[in-house]
Amino acid sequence: MAQKPSIPKGTRDFGHEEMARRNYIFDTIRSVFRLYGFNQIETPAMENLSTLMGKYGERATSCSSKSSIQATGFAAPTAR
């Protein structure tokens, strides 16, 4: 019997109405950051456990959830 597809623990799906609200909020935040000279960057939403264990070692084993780290943000402002 085939296994039912599932999403990783700690993640979720968003419907179209919720995505419209989220996009509005994030677009507003992005526009304010751009106004002040920040440039957007994006990093992987999921990371291999071996990478985390190598980078953080014992600290990573003490985390209650090792499934993912999401980090999307902005870089420092550029000179104008």
PDB file of N, CA, C and O in Angstrom:
ATOM      1  N   MET A   1       0.844  -1.185   0.000  1.00  0.00           N
ATOM      2  CA  MET A   1       0.000   0.000   0.000  1.00  0.00           C
ATOM      3  C   MET A   1       0.885   1.243   0.000  1.00  0.00           C
ATOM      4  O   MET A   1       1.878   1.298   0.725  1.00  0.00           O
ATOM      5  N   ALA A   2       0.530   2.239  -0.810  1.00  0.00           N
ATOM      6  CA  ALA A   2       1.296   3.480  -0.911  1.00  0.00           C
ATOM      7  C   ALA A   2       1.114   4.324   0.344  1.00  0.00           C
ATOM      8  O   ALA A   2       0.038   4.367   0.940  1.00  0.00           O
ATOM      9  N   GLN A   3       2.193   4.991   0.726  1.00  0.00           N
ATOM     10  CA  GLN A   3       2.141   5.855   1.892  1.00  0.00           C
ATOM     11  C   GLN A   3       1.546   7.211   1.515  1.00  0.00           C
ATOM     12  O   GLN A   3       1.864   7.759   0.460  1.00  0.00           O
ATOM     13  N   LYS A   4       0.691   7.746   2.369  1.00  0.00           N
ATOM     14  CA  LYS A   4       0.070   9.047   2.125  1.00  0.00           C
ATOM     15  C   LYS A   4       1.134  10.140   2.214  1.00  0.00           C
ATOM     16  O   LYS A   4       1.918  10.163   3.163  1.00  0.00           O
ATOM     17  N   PRO A   5       1.169  11.057   1.222  1.00  0.00           N
ATOM     18  CA  PRO A   5       2.150  12.148   1.281  1.00  0.00           C
ATOM     19  C   PRO A   5       1.910  13.034   2.501  1.00  0.00           C
ATOM     20  O   PRO A   5       0.770  13.244   2.914  1.00  0.00           O
ATOM     21  N   SER A   6       2.985  13.543   3.062  1.00  0.00           N
ATOM     22  CA  SER A   6       2.847  14.435   4.210  1.00  0.00           C
ATOM     23  C   SER A   6       3.903  15.530   4.122  1.00  0.00           C
ATOM     24  O   SER A   6       4.917  15.389   3.438  1.00  0.00           O
ATOM     25  N   ILE A   7       3.639  16.623   4.832  1.00  0.00           N
ATOM     26  CA  ILE A   7       4.603  17.713   4.863  1.00  0.00           C
ATOM     27  C   ILE A   7       5.487  17.533   6.094  1.00  0.00           C
ATOM     28  O   ILE A   7       5.077  16.878   7.053  1.00  0.00           O
ATOM     29  N   PRO A   8       6.697  18.104   6.084  1.00  0.00           N
ATOM     30  CA  PRO A   8       7.587  17.963   7.234  1.00  0.00           C
ATOM     31  C   PRO A   8       6.972  18.528   8.509  1.00  0.00           C
ATOM     32  O   PRO A   8       6.225  19.505   8.462  1.00  0.00           O
ATOM     33  N   LYS A   9       7.281  17.922   9.634  1.00  0.00           N
ATOM     34  CA  LYS A   9       6.784  18.361  10.929  1.00  0.00           C
ATOM     35  C   LYS A   9       7.178  19.818  11.153  1.00  0.00           C
ATOM     36  O   LYS A   9       8.314  20.202  10.876  1.00  0.00           O
ATOM     37  N   GLY A  10       6.265  20.614  11.642  1.00  0.00           N
ATOM     38  CA  GLY A  10       6.530  22.015  11.913  1.00  0.00           C
ATOM     39  C   GLY A  10       6.260  22.938  10.738  1.00  0.00           C
ATOM     40  O   GLY A  10       6.482  24.144  10.839  1.00  0.00           O
ATOM     41  N   THR A  11       5.779  22.388   9.616  1.00  0.00           N
ATOM     42  CA  THR A  11       5.442  23.210   8.453  1.00  0.00           C
ATOM     43  C   THR A  11       3.946  23.099   8.196  1.00  0.00           C
ATOM     44  O   THR A  11       3.268  22.252   8.779  1.00  0.00           O
ATOM     45  N   ARG A  12       3.438  23.957   7.323  1.00  0.00           N
ATOM     46  CA  ARG A  12       2.012  23.902   7.006  1.00  0.00           C
ATOM     47  C   ARG A  12       1.753  24.471   5.630  1.00  0.00           C
ATOM     48  O   ARG A  12       2.604  25.150   5.055  1.00  0.00           O
ATOM     49  N   ASP A  13       0.581  24.193   5.108  1.00  0.00           N
ATOM     50  CA  ASP A  13       0.139  24.756   3.835  1.00  0.00           C
ATOM     51  C   ASP A  13      -0.746  25.962   4.119  1.00  0.00           C
ATOM     52  O   ASP A  13      -1.415  26.018   5.151  1.00  0.00           O
ATOM     53  N   PHE A  14      -0.747  26.929   3.200  1.00  0.00           N
ATOM     54  CA  PHE A  14      -1.593  28.109   3.319  1.00  0.00           C
ATOM     55  C   PHE A  14      -2.536  28.154   2.125  1.00  0.00           C
ATOM     56  O   PHE A  14      -2.107  27.975   0.986  1.00  0.00           O
ATOM     57  N   GLY A  15      -3.819  28.391   2.380  1.00  0.00           N
ATOM     58  CA  GLY A  15      -4.808  28.532   1.315  1.00  0.00           C
ATOM     59  C   GLY A  15      -4.656  29.874   0.616  1.00  0.00           C
ATOM     60  O   GLY A  15      -3.900  30.735   1.065  1.00  0.00           O
ATOM     61  N   HIS A  16      -5.383  30.048  -0.495  1.00  0.00           N
ATOM     62  CA  HIS A  16      -5.234  31.260  -1.305  1.00  0.00           C
ATOM     63  C   HIS A  16      -5.645  32.530  -0.567  1.00  0.00           C
ATOM     64  O   HIS A  16      -5.013  33.569  -0.757  1.00  0.00           O
ATOM     65  N   GLU A  17      -6.674  32.483   0.263  1.00  0.00           N
ATOM     66  CA  GLU A  17      -7.107  33.678   0.993  1.00  0.00           C
ATOM     67  C   GLU A  17      -6.064  34.090   2.033  1.00  0.00           C
ATOM     68  O   GLU A  17      -5.751  35.272   2.182  1.00  0.00           O
ATOM     69  N   GLU A  18      -5.537  33.104   2.744  1.00  0.00           N
ATOM     70  CA  GLU A  18      -4.516  33.403   3.742  1.00  0.00           C
ATOM     71  C   GLU A  18      -3.229  33.897   3.074  1.00  0.00           C
ATOM     72  O   GLU A  18      -2.552  34.775   3.609  1.00  0.00           O
ATOM     73  N   MET A  19      -2.890  33.338   1.913  1.00  0.00           N
ATOM     74  CA  MET A  19      -1.702  33.783   1.184  1.00  0.00           C
ATOM     75  C   MET A  19      -1.860  35.226   0.711  1.00  0.00           C
ATOM     76  O   MET A  19      -0.891  35.986   0.721  1.00  0.00           O
ATOM     77  N   ALA A  20      -3.053  35.607   0.302  1.00  0.00           N
ATOM     78  CA  ALA A  20      -3.290  36.990  -0.125  1.00  0.00           C
ATOM     79  C   ALA A  20      -3.030  37.951   1.040  1.00  0.00           C
ATOM     80  O   ALA A  20      -2.397  38.990   0.854  1.00  0.00           O
ATOM     81  N   ARG A  21      -3.512  37.610   2.231  1.00  0.00           N
ATOM     82  CA  ARG A  21      -3.275  38.443   3.414  1.00  0.00           C
ATOM     83  C   ARG A  21      -1.795  38.473   3.771  1.00  0.00           C
ATOM     84  O   ARG A  21      -1.248  39.538   4.060  1.00  0.00           O
ATOM     85  N   ARG A  22      -1.140  37.310   3.752  1.00  0.00           N
ATOM     86  CA  ARG A  22       0.291  37.231   4.071  1.00  0.00           C
ATOM     87  C   ARG A  22       1.110  38.036   3.072  1.00  0.00           C
ATOM     88  O   ARG A  22       2.019  38.768   3.466  1.00  0.00           O
ATOM     89  N   ASN A  23       0.803  37.913   1.788  1.00  0.00           N
ATOM     90  CA  ASN A  23       1.539  38.650   0.767  1.00  0.00           C
ATOM     91  C   ASN A  23       1.386  40.155   0.953  1.00  0.00           C
ATOM     92  O   ASN A  23       2.351  40.903   0.792  1.00  0.00           O
ATOM     93  N   TYR A  24       0.185  40.601   1.291  1.00  0.00           N
ATOM     94  CA  TYR A  24      -0.043  42.026   1.538  1.00  0.00           C
ATOM     95  C   TYR A  24       0.851  42.515   2.674  1.00  0.00           C
ATOM     96  O   TYR A  24       1.500  43.554   2.555  1.00  0.00           O
ATOM     97  N   ILE A  25       0.883  41.772   3.765  1.00  0.00           N
ATOM     98  CA  ILE A  25       1.703  42.149   4.924  1.00  0.00           C
ATOM     99  C   ILE A  25       3.187  42.150   4.556  1.00  0.00           C
ATOM    100  O   ILE A  25       3.898  43.116   4.832  1.00  0.00           O
ATOM    101  N   PHE A  26       3.652  41.063   3.931  1.00  0.00           N
ATOM    102  CA  PHE A  26       5.071  40.981   3.575  1.00  0.00           C
ATOM    103  C   PHE A  26       5.464  42.028   2.536  1.00  0.00           C
ATOM    104  O   PHE A  26       6.568  42.568   2.598  1.00  0.00           O
ATOM    105  N   ASP A  27       4.581  42.323   1.583  1.00  0.00           N
ATOM    106  CA  ASP A  27       4.861  43.365   0.587  1.00  0.00           C
ATOM    107  C   ASP A  27       4.994  44.730   1.254  1.00  0.00           C
ATOM    108  O   ASP A  27       5.842  45.534   0.867  1.00  0.00           O
ATOM    109  N   THR A  28       4.157  44.990   2.256  1.00  0.00           N
ATOM    110  CA  THR A  28       4.237  46.239   3.006  1.00  0.00           C
ATOM    111  C   THR A  28       5.567  46.341   3.742  1.00  0.00           C
ATOM    112  O   THR A  28       6.227  47.380   3.708  1.00  0.00           O
ATOM    113  N   ILE A  29       5.952  45.262   4.404  1.00  0.00           N
ATOM    114  CA  ILE A  29       7.227  45.239   5.131  1.00  0.00           C
ATOM    115  C   ILE A  29       8.389  45.438   4.159  1.00  0.00           C
ATOM    116  O   ILE A  29       9.296  46.224   4.432  1.00  0.00           O
ATOM    117  N   ARG A  30       8.368  44.730   3.024  1.00  0.00           N
ATOM    118  CA  ARG A  30       9.442  44.865   2.027  1.00  0.00           C
ATOM    119  C   ARG A  30       9.567  46.304   1.535  1.00  0.00           C
ATOM    120  O   ARG A  30      10.674  46.828   1.405  1.00  0.00           O
ATOM    121  N   SER A  31       8.428  46.940   1.262  1.00  0.00           N
ATOM    122  CA  SER A  31       8.478  48.305   0.726  1.00  0.00           C
ATOM    123  C   SER A  31       9.073  49.278   1.747  1.00  0.00           C
ATOM    124  O   SER A  31       9.802  50.194   1.366  1.00  0.00           O
ATOM    125  N   VAL A  32       8.777  49.096   3.026  1.00  0.00           N
ATOM    126  CA  VAL A  32       9.349  49.959   4.058  1.00  0.00           C
ATOM    127  C   VAL A  32      10.854  49.718   4.168  1.00  0.00           C
ATOM    128  O   VAL A  32      11.624  50.672   4.272  1.00  0.00           O
ATOM    129  N   PHE A  33      11.281  48.454   4.146  1.00  0.00           N
ATOM    130  CA  PHE A  33      12.712  48.157   4.211  1.00  0.00           C
ATOM    131  C   PHE A  33      13.442  48.757   3.007  1.00  0.00           C
ATOM    132  O   PHE A  33      14.521  49.332   3.158  1.00  0.00           O
ATOM    133  N   ARG A  34      12.854  48.625   1.806  1.00  0.00           N
ATOM    134  CA  ARG A  34      13.473  49.202   0.603  1.00  0.00           C
ATOM    135  C   ARG A  34      13.561  50.717   0.703  1.00  0.00           C
ATOM    136  O   ARG A  34      14.544  51.315   0.267  1.00  0.00           O
ATOM    137  N   LEU A  35      12.538  51.338   1.275  1.00  0.00           N
ATOM    138  CA  LEU A  35      12.519  52.785   1.463  1.00  0.00           C
ATOM    139  C   LEU A  35      13.741  53.258   2.249  1.00  0.00           C
ATOM    140  O   LEU A  35      14.258  54.349   2.010  1.00  0.00           O
ATOM    141  N   TYR A  36      14.194  52.432   3.182  1.00  0.00           N
ATOM    142  CA  TYR A  36      15.344  52.769   4.011  1.00  0.00           C
ATOM    143  C   TYR A  36      16.654  52.164   3.499  1.00  0.00           C
ATOM    144  O   TYR A  36      17.647  52.125   4.226  1.00  0.00           O
ATOM    145  N   GLY A  37      16.654  51.693   2.253  1.00  0.00           N
ATOM    146  CA  GLY A  37      17.886  51.265   1.610  1.00  0.00           C
ATOM    147  C   GLY A  37      18.305  49.826   1.828  1.00  0.00           C
ATOM    148  O   GLY A  37      19.413  49.452   1.445  1.00  0.00           O
ATOM    149  N   PHE A  38      17.456  49.005   2.431  1.00  0.00           N
ATOM    150  CA  PHE A  38      17.816  47.604   2.639  1.00  0.00           C
ATOM    151  C   PHE A  38      17.552  46.802   1.367  1.00  0.00           C
ATOM    152  O   PHE A  38      16.595  47.076   0.644  1.00  0.00           O
ATOM    153  N   ASN A  39      18.393  45.822   1.099  1.00  0.00           N
ATOM    154  CA  ASN A  39      18.224  44.920  -0.036  1.00  0.00           C
ATOM    155  C   ASN A  39      17.809  43.553   0.483  1.00  0.00           C
ATOM    156  O   ASN A  39      18.372  43.057   1.458  1.00  0.00           O
ATOM    157  N   GLN A  40      16.829  42.947  -0.164  1.00  0.00           N
ATOM    158  CA  GLN A  40      16.316  41.663   0.283  1.00  0.00           C
ATOM    159  C   GLN A  40      17.274  40.529  -0.067  1.00  0.00           C
ATOM    160  O   GLN A  40      17.870  40.509  -1.145  1.00  0.00           O
ATOM    161  N   ILE A  41      17.410  39.585   0.865  1.00  0.00           N
ATOM    162  CA  ILE A  41      18.142  38.348   0.623  1.00  0.00           C
ATOM    163  C   ILE A  41      17.217  37.196   0.997  1.00  0.00           C
ATOM    164  O   ILE A  41      16.233  37.394   1.709  1.00  0.00           O
ATOM    165  N   GLU A  42      17.525  36.011   0.527  1.00  0.00           N
ATOM    166  CA  GLU A  42      16.738  34.844   0.906  1.00  0.00           C
ATOM    167  C   GLU A  42      17.685  33.670   1.070  1.00  0.00           C
ATOM    168  O   GLU A  42      18.562  33.439   0.237  1.00  0.00           O
ATOM    169  N   THR A  43      17.499  32.938   2.144  1.00  0.00           N
ATOM    170  CA  THR A  43      18.325  31.773   2.432  1.00  0.00           C
ATOM    171  C   THR A  43      17.444  30.531   2.431  1.00  0.00           C
ATOM    172  O   THR A  43      16.221  30.658   2.490  1.00  0.00           O
ATOM    173  N   PRO A  44      18.022  29.339   2.365  1.00  0.00           N
ATOM    174  CA  PRO A  44      17.206  28.121   2.313  1.00  0.00           C
ATOM    175  C   PRO A  44      16.255  28.009   3.502  1.00  0.00           C
ATOM    176  O   PRO A  44      16.616  28.329   4.634  1.00  0.00           O
ATOM    177  N   ALA A  45      15.044  27.553   3.229  1.00  0.00           N
ATOM    178  CA  ALA A  45      14.069  27.352   4.288  1.00  0.00           C
ATOM    179  C   ALA A  45      14.308  26.043   5.025  1.00  0.00           C
ATOM    180  O   ALA A  45      13.938  25.914   6.192  1.00  0.00           O
ATOM    181  N   MET A  46      14.919  25.073   4.362  1.00  0.00           N
ATOM    182  CA  MET A  46      15.203  23.781   4.977  1.00  0.00           C
ATOM    183  C   MET A  46      16.706  23.551   4.932  1.00  0.00           C
ATOM    184  O   MET A  46      17.374  23.942   3.974  1.00  0.00           O
ATOM    185  N   GLU A  47      17.224  22.927   5.951  1.00  0.00           N
ATOM    186  CA  GLU A  47      18.655  22.659   6.024  1.00  0.00           C
ATOM    187  C   GLU A  47      18.866  21.197   6.366  1.00  0.00           C
ATOM    188  O   GLU A  47      18.090  20.614   7.123  1.00  0.00           O
ATOM    189  N   ASN A  48      19.909  20.603   5.815  1.00  0.00           N
ATOM    190  CA  ASN A  48      20.241  19.215   6.141  1.00  0.00           C
ATOM    191  C   ASN A  48      20.669  19.120   7.600  1.00  0.00           C
ATOM    192  O   ASN A  48      21.403  19.977   8.092  1.00  0.00           O
ATOM    193  N   LEU A  49      20.217  18.089   8.284  1.00  0.00           N
ATOM    194  CA  LEU A  49      20.572  17.887   9.680  1.00  0.00           C
ATOM    195  C   LEU A  49      22.090  17.769   9.831  1.00  0.00           C
ATOM    196  O   LEU A  49      22.654  18.262  10.809  1.00  0.00           O
ATOM    197  N   SER A  50      22.750  17.124   8.877  1.00  0.00           N
ATOM    198  CA  SER A  50      24.208  16.971   8.966  1.00  0.00           C
ATOM    199  C   SER A  50      24.915  18.328   8.936  1.00  0.00           C
ATOM    200  O   SER A  50      25.940  18.508   9.594  1.00  0.00           O
ATOM    201  N   THR A  51      24.373  19.280   8.177  1.00  0.00           N
ATOM    202  CA  THR A  51      24.954  20.620   8.139  1.00  0.00           C
ATOM    203  C   THR A  51      24.799  21.300   9.484  1.00  0.00           C
ATOM    204  O   THR A  51      25.739  21.913   9.990  1.00  0.00           O
ATOM    205  N   LEU A  52      23.607  21.193  10.067  1.00  0.00           N
ATOM    206  CA  LEU A  52      23.374  21.806  11.374  1.00  0.00           C
ATOM    207  C   LEU A  52      24.232  21.166  12.447  1.00  0.00           C
ATOM    208  O   LEU A  52      24.785  21.862  13.299  1.00  0.00           O
ATOM    209  N   MET A  53      24.348  19.858  12.416  1.00  0.00           N
ATOM    210  CA  MET A  53      25.141  19.149  13.419  1.00  0.00           C
ATOM    211  C   MET A  53      26.614  19.536  13.289  1.00  0.00           C
ATOM    212  O   MET A  53      27.304  19.691  14.297  1.00  0.00           O
ATOM    213  N   GLY A  54      27.096  19.691  12.065  1.00  0.00           N
ATOM    214  CA  GLY A  54      28.485  20.079  11.857  1.00  0.00           C
ATOM    215  C   GLY A  54      28.745  21.506  12.289  1.00  0.00           C
ATOM    216  O   GLY A  54      29.802  21.813  12.840  1.00  0.00           O
ATOM    217  N   LYS A  55      27.778  22.382  12.038  1.00  0.00           N
ATOM    218  CA  LYS A  55      27.955  23.798  12.344  1.00  0.00           C
ATOM    219  C   LYS A  55      27.707  24.113  13.811  1.00  0.00           C
ATOM    220  O   LYS A  55      28.438  24.903  14.408  1.00  0.00           O
ATOM    221  N   TYR A  56      26.680  23.501  14.398  1.00  0.00           N
ATOM    222  CA  TYR A  56      26.284  23.852  15.756  1.00  0.00           C
ATOM    223  C   TYR A  56      26.602  22.772  16.785  1.00  0.00           C
ATOM    224  O   TYR A  56      26.539  23.018  17.990  1.00  0.00           O
ATOM    225  N   GLY A  57      26.942  21.583  16.311  1.00  0.00           N
ATOM    226  CA  GLY A  57      27.352  20.492  17.197  1.00  0.00           C
ATOM    227  C   GLY A  57      26.381  20.200  18.314  1.00  0.00           C
ATOM    228  O   GLY A  57      25.202  19.944  18.072  1.00  0.00           O
ATOM    229  N   GLU A  58      26.867  20.238  19.526  1.00  0.00           N
ATOM    230  CA  GLU A  58      26.071  19.883  20.706  1.00  0.00           C
ATOM    231  C   GLU A  58      24.857  20.783  20.867  1.00  0.00           C
ATOM    232  O   GLU A  58      23.815  20.335  21.346  1.00  0.00           O
ATOM    233  N   ARG A  59      24.976  22.054  20.471  1.00  0.00           N
ATOM    234  CA  ARG A  59      23.844  22.975  20.575  1.00  0.00           C
ATOM    235  C   ARG A  59      22.656  22.492  19.755  1.00  0.00           C
ATOM    236  O   ARG A  59      21.508  22.660  20.167  1.00  0.00           O
ATOM    237  N   ALA A  60      22.921  21.894  18.599  1.00  0.00           N
ATOM    238  CA  ALA A  60      21.831  21.420  17.730  1.00  0.00           C
ATOM    239  C   ALA A  60      21.108  20.241  18.358  1.00  0.00           C
ATOM    240  O   ALA A  60      19.899  20.096  18.179  1.00  0.00           O
ATOM    241  N   THR A  61      21.817  19.402  19.085  1.00  0.00           N
ATOM    242  CA  THR A  61      21.163  18.237  19.695  1.00  0.00           C
ATOM    243  C   THR A  61      20.254  18.640  20.839  1.00  0.00           C
ATOM    244  O   THR A  61      19.350  17.888  21.202  1.00  0.00           O
ATOM    245  N   SER A  62      20.476  19.817  21.414  1.00  0.00           N
ATOM    246  CA  SER A  62      19.627  20.255  22.521  1.00  0.00           C
ATOM    247  C   SER A  62      18.345  20.928  22.045  1.00  0.00           C
ATOM    248  O   SER A  62      17.459  21.199  22.855  1.00  0.00           O
ATOM    249  N   CYS A  63      18.229  21.206  20.730  1.00  0.00           N
ATOM    250  CA  CYS A  63      17.015  21.819  20.196  1.00  0.00           C
ATOM    251  C   CYS A  63      15.873  20.814  20.222  1.00  0.00           C
ATOM    252  O   CYS A  63      16.076  19.631  19.946  1.00  0.00           O
ATOM    253  N   SER A  64      14.678  21.279  20.553  1.00  0.00           N
ATOM    254  CA  SER A  64      13.534  20.374  20.603  1.00  0.00           C
ATOM    255  C   SER A  64      13.046  19.996  19.215  1.00  0.00           C
ATOM    256  O   SER A  64      12.478  18.919  19.038  1.00  0.00           O
ATOM    257  N   SER A  65      13.255  20.860  18.226  1.00  0.00           N
ATOM    258  CA  SER A  65      12.836  20.568  16.861  1.00  0.00           C
ATOM    259  C   SER A  65      14.016  20.752  15.927  1.00  0.00           C
ATOM    260  O   SER A  65      14.560  21.851  15.822  1.00  0.00           O
ATOM    261  N   LYS A  66      14.416  19.690  15.250  1.00  0.00           N
ATOM    262  CA  LYS A  66      15.545  19.750  14.333  1.00  0.00           C
ATOM    263  C   LYS A  66      15.079  19.731  12.885  1.00  0.00           C
ATOM    264  O   LYS A  66      15.896  19.545  11.983  1.00  0.00           O
ATOM    265  N   SER A  67      13.784  19.918  12.639  1.00  0.00           N
ATOM    266  CA  SER A  67      13.255  19.727  11.290  1.00  0.00           C
ATOM    267  C   SER A  67      13.642  20.827  10.317  1.00  0.00           C
ATOM    268  O   SER A  67      13.928  20.531   9.157  1.00  0.00           O
ATOM    269  N   SER A  68      13.664  22.085  10.742  1.00  0.00           N
ATOM    270  CA  SER A  68      13.993  23.155   9.795  1.00  0.00           C
ATOM    271  C   SER A  68      14.323  24.442  10.506  1.00  0.00           C
ATOM    272  O   SER A  68      13.961  24.652  11.664  1.00  0.00           O
ATOM    273  N   ILE A  69      15.015  25.293   9.791  1.00  0.00           N
ATOM    274  CA  ILE A  69      15.273  26.660  10.226  1.00  0.00           C
ATOM    275  C   ILE A  69      14.943  27.543   9.035  1.00  0.00           C
ATOM    276  O   ILE A  69      15.456  27.325   7.937  1.00  0.00           O
ATOM    277  N   GLN A  70      14.097  28.527   9.241  1.00  0.00           N
ATOM    278  CA  GLN A  70      13.750  29.426   8.150  1.00  0.00           C
ATOM    279  C   GLN A  70      14.345  30.787   8.463  1.00  0.00           C
ATOM    280  O   GLN A  70      14.165  31.324   9.556  1.00  0.00           O
ATOM    281  N   ALA A  71      15.053  31.334   7.494  1.00  0.00           N
ATOM    282  CA  ALA A  71      15.664  32.644   7.698  1.00  0.00           C
ATOM    283  C   ALA A  71      15.593  33.441   6.404  1.00  0.00           C
ATOM    284  O   ALA A  71      16.418  33.265   5.508  1.00  0.00           O
ATOM    285  N   THR A  72      14.631  34.293   6.318  1.00  0.00           N
ATOM    286  CA  THR A  72      14.521  35.200   5.187  1.00  0.00           C
ATOM    287  C   THR A  72      14.578  36.598   5.760  1.00  0.00           C
ATOM    288  O   THR A  72      13.837  36.912   6.692  1.00  0.00           O
ATOM    289  N   GLY A  73      15.439  37.443   5.227  1.00  0.00           N
ATOM    290  CA  GLY A  73      15.556  38.777   5.783  1.00  0.00           C
ATOM    291  C   GLY A  73      16.130  39.750   4.802  1.00  0.00           C
ATOM    292  O   GLY A  73      16.042  39.561   3.589  1.00  0.00           O
ATOM    293  N   PHE A  74      16.712  40.781   5.327  1.00  0.00           N
ATOM    294  CA  PHE A  74      17.264  41.849   4.510  1.00  0.00           C
ATOM    295  C   PHE A  74      18.718  42.059   4.869  1.00  0.00           C
ATOM    296  O   PHE A  74      19.116  41.914   6.025  1.00  0.00           O
ATOM    297  N   ALA A  75      19.510  42.405   3.861  1.00  0.00           N
ATOM    298  CA  ALA A  75      20.915  42.732   4.072  1.00  0.00           C
ATOM    299  C   ALA A  75      21.016  44.174   4.524  1.00  0.00           C
ATOM    300  O   ALA A  75      20.044  44.928   4.469  1.00  0.00           O
ATOM    301  N   ALA A  76      22.198  44.547   4.968  1.00  0.00           N
ATOM    302  CA  ALA A  76      22.436  45.925   5.428  1.00  0.00           C
ATOM    303  C   ALA A  76      22.179  46.910   4.301  1.00  0.00           C
ATOM    304  O   ALA A  76      22.302  46.556   3.128  1.00  0.00           O
ATOM    305  N   PRO A  77      21.820  48.149   4.646  1.00  0.00           N
ATOM    306  CA  PRO A  77      21.547  49.142   3.614  1.00  0.00           C
ATOM    307  C   PRO A  77      22.778  49.392   2.744  1.00  0.00           C
ATOM    308  O   PRO A  77      23.916  49.294   3.203  1.00  0.00           O
ATOM    309  N   THR A  78      22.523  49.712   1.499  1.00  0.00           N
ATOM    310  CA  THR A  78      23.611  50.056   0.596  1.00  0.00           C
ATOM    311  C   THR A  78      23.815  51.558   0.617  1.00  0.00           C
ATOM    312  O   THR A  78      22.906  52.312   0.966  1.00  0.00           O
ATOM    313  N   ALA A  79      24.992  51.984   0.250  1.00  0.00           N
ATOM    314  CA  ALA A  79      25.272  53.426   0.214  1.00  0.00           C
ATOM    315  C   ALA A  79      24.418  54.084  -0.865  1.00  0.00           C
ATOM    316  O   ALA A  79      24.219  53.527  -1.945  1.00  0.00           O
ATOM    317  N   ARG A  80      23.931  55.250  -0.562  1.00  0.00           N
ATOM    318  CA  ARG A  80      23.091  55.979  -1.533  1.00  0.00           C
ATOM    319  C   ARG A  80      23.894  57.004  -2.259  1.00  0.00           C
ATOM    320  O   ARG A  80      23.362  57.714  -3.113  1.00  0.00           O
TER     321      ARG A  80
END
